Amino acid sequence: PRLRGAVTPVLLSFFHRSIMSRSALDVAFQLPPQKGKLLKLLLTHKMLSPTEVKEKLDTDTPAHVIVKSLKEHMEKWKPVIRSKRRVGYWIDEQERQRLVLLAKELLHAGDNDAP
């Protein structure tokens, strides 16, 4: 898949190695599959229109409801998901980097908790 937006080579490498698998995001942020898929899409696309959100998640639920649900689920990590009504949703590059590093830390911490 082609990535849109400015994703640094280091982040791109990390995306391909672990965070791009649905289960890695689901585990790191304790997300159900649909929310994990939405976060993955937001991390790999410069912007998603409301229509794209619905189509890519194969749902009839309005995009703003899905995005709000993701924000609420991730509240303790305070994700900054920006939006403009009728235009779309996006995560700025600096926030992408923060979330990727946080996911990496959470996954690593989870490895250390294993017996």
C-alpha positions, 0 to 999 in steps of 0.5 A: 500500500502507498503511504500518503503524508510525510512519514519519516524513514525510521517510522516507516521502518517501524510501521512495516516491522510491527505497528502495521499489523492490526494486532500490534496496535490492538495490543499496544492501545487495547483496541478492538479490531475496528478501532485498531484499523481506524488508528492504522489508517489515520497513521498511514494517510495524510487525511481521510474523508468521512466517506473514506472512513466509512468505506475502509471500515465497511460500516454504515456508522457515521465517521464522526461517531467512529472517530469520537469512539476511538478518541474516547477509547484512547483517552488516557493517551490523549491522541490528537486527531484533528478534523474539519467538518465535511473535509476529513480526519488526520493526525499531524506528523509530530503526533504520529511520531508520538503515537508510534513511539508510545505504541512501541513503548507499550509493546515493549513494556508488555514483553517485559511483563511476560513470565 
